[in-house]
Amino acid sequence: MENFYLILVVVLFALAISDLIVGVSNDAVNFLNSAVGSKAAPKWVIFLMASLGVLIGATFSSGMMEVARKGIFHPDMFVFSEIMIIFLAVMITDVILLDMFNTFGMPTSTTVSIVFELLGAAVAVSIVKIKAAGGSVVMELSQYINSSKALAIITGILLSVFIAFTVGAIVQYLTRLLFTFKYRGPMKYFGSAFGGLAITVITYFIVIKGMKGSTFASIEVASGETVQEWLMHHTGLMLIYSFGFWIVFIQLLKWIFNIKILKVVVLAGTFALAMAFAGNDLVNFIGVPLAGYNSFQAWVAQGATNPDTFSMAMLAGKVGTPTFMLLIAGLVMIVTLIMSKKAKSVIATSLDLSRQKEGDERFGSSFAARVIVRGTTKFNNRLSKVLPAAVTQGVNSRFEPHSYVSEEDQNPPSFDKVRASVNLVVASILIAIGTSLKLPLSTTYVTFMVAMGTSLSDRAWDRESAVYRISGVFAVIGGWFLTALIAFSVSGLVALIIAVSGKFMIFVFVVIAIIMVIRTHTMMKKRDQQIAEEDEDIEEADAHEQILAKSSKQMIKAVKSSDQIITDGIDCFLEEDRNGLRKVQEASKKFSKKAKQNRDKVYSTVTKFTDGTLDTSHFYVQMMEHKREMAHAVHFMLQPMIKHVENNHKPFIEEQHTELKDVTKRIDKFFKSVLKDIEAKTFEDLDQIIEERDDILEQIYKMEKNQIKRIKNKMVNTRNSQLFFKLISEMEYLLLHTVNLVKAYRDFITNTLQKNN
């Protein structure tokens, strides 16, 4: 029996490593968002500061481990075998849940996930235990569960979301009024004071967070007080001295080394938040396995007695965590931080919602977002009528956009260092206040909502992007509440099945977790590969050879997609192959989506063309329009065929079969000729292609006449005729736009080459 539980402890630690990897991938957005978004320093410097913060913070986290042991349930009410079921259910669920959020690039709270997983598993095991003893679940459950903790967490979610967003928005508004987007001028006069204040706040945050659970907090000073008590009694004095020191120090750095103040603030803030993350959130990843290990040690120390009777009251006491374990966990976190692609995906979501410039919006619009934007716009219009014109003009002048980067920069920052500094300072002080008041705050919620509040004040959410950004924020917040629901439900279900079916189910669930992680990893890899393959966006820095290559890639894909969809679609329709039609439908959706993306990016693409290429830009716009129309044609051809087959309507008669197969073969041959001409870029066969098209159009006109004859002879019904006419009409439409696409592409190529010769 001892060996069996030893295996379970090993499984717990294996899950802990997995949880560290998926957890850090999600939580990295908390402390990397501002530095990465503002490009405050080279990435290796940002990761170095974050890594140092993580490593130091990990050694401070020992005192936090008790949360996993006694924060959610009363351990003295459970025995060793039940505790192990709870801990294993929690870790299995946590790995699956966090990996799922990472795959979709959605930031969530690892604190909320672990708390509700512990709650769900403990409730499930408690119910089984109470029922087995013949007791009342309603009356006795409170003896097992620390329900006030869960209520405090939910309250913390609501409070932190509202407070962080509001405070972030107000502070950024005032900061931008002072510095404007042309901040380099005001920074000469107020920079030292701003930097001193910011780093004082960050220092206070580091001290407050570092004290919580650290070993040196209880060391006595000369006055007989502990370090923590002394700091609590002399907080004001410490802040004054710190503020004065940092003002002088920053000014000296500026004079002697010409170091940029905001860069120092952002890097210091990144270090502080990374340290807080490791110190506060490490318990979310290894707290449960360590509690399981401590339980196993206590059980073995008592002679490995019956696990079904050995009480876990020892978990209620203080148990120190070996420093080497914390350091190992810190190193795993650092490696994950640097290597994880999923971390980059989560960071990208936050940056997309807060960036200053226009771009592709990750989220669609929602009814709630539209209502909010409409209401806010009306309120602003009324407010501007009430306020004096001089006031509104003065305020607007402070928020006039100004490029804070070189126009040659092909990958500019998402926002400037002023906003990055405010993000870090406000998040730091809110978390520090929450910690000192012992309020249950989530670092994820605070940092994310502060970033959203500052982006709102910076007018990054204008009328062109507001509905999409607000919908994105709602999606993320909804994901947070979904985290709690899924964590509680799945963890409870896993614990219930293990408790009822036997401990062998543990290994079944471990295998399921491994399979799901592998599947999401494969899915992520395929998605990244697909994005890399579809890298067709024209950049301003592209030489004309690259412009030609990328545009050629776009055209070739459009022609191949149209050819494949129409030939496969007609074949599957005539054979009444539902599964085949569904596959063709997926290809059509993909083609339509890409065509829409290319057309929607016309504005940004045209602005990237160098001066003097007006004609080239005009032809590029035409290309995108014709490509979009081709996608429409194949879509509107395919949809009625799918509907016809799905509804089990009569198939086409033999004569129609023959006509459709014949015209499809000719269209396929036509597309092959088009493809050859585009790939060669000579366009010598364009006249022949036009001739081929006209011949096919002539055949389509004959098919139309034949169908009219069939109608008169009552060989076909109304539904048959409507579908047949629709198919040949869209074929005609497709052929016309394909030739127009080739002509526009020819003119685009010709003009591009002429401009660069």
Secondary structure as the mmCIF struct_conf table of DSSP 4:
data_model
#
loop_
_struct_conf.conf_type_id
_struct_conf.id
_struct_conf.beg_label_comp_id
_struct_conf.beg_label_asym_id
_struct_conf.beg_label_seq_id
_struct_conf.end_label_comp_id
_struct_conf.end_label_asym_id
_struct_conf.end_label_seq_id
HELX_RH_AL_P HELX_RH_AL_P1 GLU A 2 SER A 38
TURN_TY1_P TURN_TY1_P1 LYS A 39 LYS A 39
BEND BEND1 ALA A 41 ALA A 41
HELX_RH_AL_P HELX_RH_AL_P2 LYS A 43 THR A 59
TURN_TY1_P TURN_TY1_P2 PHE A 60 PHE A 60
HELX_RH_3T_P HELX_RH_3T_P1 SER A 61 MET A 65
HELX_RH_AL_P HELX_RH_AL_P3 GLU A 66 GLU A 66
HELX_RH_PI_P HELX_RH_PI_P1 VAL A 67 GLY A 71
BEND BEND2 ILE A 72 ILE A 72
STRN STRN1 PHE A 73 PHE A 73
HELX_RH_3T_P HELX_RH_3T_P2 PRO A 75 MET A 77
BEND BEND3 PHE A 78 PHE A 78
STRN STRN2 VAL A 79 VAL A 79
HELX_RH_AL_P HELX_RH_AL_P4 PHE A 80 THR A 103
TURN_TY1_P TURN_TY1_P3 PHE A 104 GLY A 105
HELX_RH_AL_P HELX_RH_AL_P5 THR A 110 ALA A 132
TURN_TY1_P TURN_TY1_P4 ALA A 133 GLY A 134
HELX_RH_AL_P HELX_RH_AL_P6 VAL A 137 TYR A 144
STRN STRN3 ILE A 145 ILE A 145
HELX_RH_AL_P HELX_RH_AL_P7 SER A 147 PHE A 179
BEND BEND4 PHE A 181 PHE A 181
TURN_TY1_P TURN_TY1_P5 TYR A 183 TYR A 183
HELX_RH_AL_P HELX_RH_AL_P8 ARG A 184 MET A 211
TURN_TY1_P TURN_TY1_P6 LYS A 212 GLY A 213
HELX_RH_3T_P HELX_RH_3T_P3 THR A 215 SER A 218
STRN STRN4 GLU A 220 GLU A 220
TURN_TY1_P TURN_TY1_P7 ALA A 222 SER A 223
BEND BEND5 GLY A 224 GLY A 224
STRN STRN5 THR A 226 THR A 226
HELX_RH_AL_P HELX_RH_AL_P9 VAL A 227 HIS A 233
TURN_TY1_P TURN_TY1_P8 HIS A 234 HIS A 234
HELX_RH_AL_P HELX_RH_AL_P10 THR A 235 PHE A 257
HELX_RH_AL_P HELX_RH_AL_P11 ILE A 261 ALA A 301
TURN_TY1_P TURN_TY1_P9 GLN A 302 GLY A 303
BEND BEND6 ALA A 304 ALA A 304
TURN_TY1_P TURN_TY1_P10 PRO A 307 THR A 309
STRN STRN6 SER A 311 SER A 311
HELX_RH_3T_P HELX_RH_3T_P4 ALA A 313 ALA A 316
BEND BEND7 GLY A 317 GLY A 317
HELX_LH_PP_P HELX_LH_PP_P1 GLY A 320 PRO A 322
HELX_RH_AL_P HELX_RH_AL_P12 THR A 323 MET A 339
HELX_RH_AL_P HELX_RH_AL_P13 LYS A 341 SER A 354
BEND BEND8 GLN A 356 LYS A 357
BEND BEND9 ARG A 362 PHE A 363
HELX_RH_AL_P HELX_RH_AL_P14 PHE A 367 VAL A 386
BEND BEND10 LEU A 387 LEU A 387
HELX_RH_AL_P HELX_RH_AL_P15 ALA A 389 ARG A 398
TURN_TY1_P TURN_TY1_P11 PHE A 399 PHE A 399
BEND BEND11 VAL A 405 VAL A 405
TURN_TY1_P TURN_TY1_P12 GLU A 407 GLU A 408
BEND BEND12 GLN A 410 ASN A 411
BEND BEND13 SER A 414 PHE A 415
HELX_RH_AL_P HELX_RH_AL_P16 LYS A 417 SER A 436
TURN_TY1_P TURN_TY1_P13 LEU A 437 LYS A 438
HELX_RH_AL_P HELX_RH_AL_P17 THR A 443 SER A 457
TURN_TY1_P TURN_TY1_P14 ASP A 458 ARG A 459
BEND BEND14 TRP A 461 TRP A 461
TURN_TY1_P TURN_TY1_P15 ARG A 463 SER A 465
HELX_RH_AL_P HELX_RH_AL_P18 ALA A 466 SER A 501
TURN_TY1_P TURN_TY1_P16 LYS A 503 PHE A 504
HELX_RH_AL_P HELX_RH_AL_P19 MET A 505 GLU A 533
TURN_TY1_P TURN_TY1_P17 GLU A 534 GLU A 534
TURN_TY1_P TURN_TY1_P18 GLU A 540 ALA A 541
HELX_RH_AL_P HELX_RH_AL_P20 HIS A 544 LEU A 574
TURN_TY1_P TURN_TY1_P19 GLU A 575 GLU A 576
HELX_RH_AL_P HELX_RH_AL_P21 ARG A 578 ASP A 600
TURN_TY1_P TURN_TY1_P20 LYS A 601 LYS A 601
HELX_RH_AL_P HELX_RH_AL_P22 VAL A 602 LYS A 608
BEND BEND15 PHE A 609 PHE A 609
HELX_LH_PP_P HELX_LH_PP_P2 THR A 610 THR A 610
TURN_TY1_P TURN_TY1_P21 ASP A 611 GLY A 612
HELX_RH_AL_P HELX_RH_AL_P23 LEU A 614 GLU A 646
TURN_TY1_P TURN_TY1_P22 ASN A 647 ASN A 648
HELX_LH_PP_P HELX_LH_PP_P3 HIS A 649 ILE A 653
HELX_RH_AL_P HELX_RH_AL_P24 GLU A 654 ALA A 680
TURN_TY1_P TURN_TY1_P23 LYS A 681 LYS A 681
TURN_TY1_P TURN_TY1_P24 GLU A 684 ASP A 685
HELX_RH_AL_P HELX_RH_AL_P25 LEU A 686 LYS A 712
TURN_TY1_P TURN_TY1_P25 ASN A 713 LYS A 714
BEND BEND16 VAL A 716 VAL A 716
HELX_RH_AL_P HELX_RH_AL_P26 THR A 718 LYS A 755
TURN_TY1_P TURN_TY1_P26 ASN A 756 ASN A 756
#
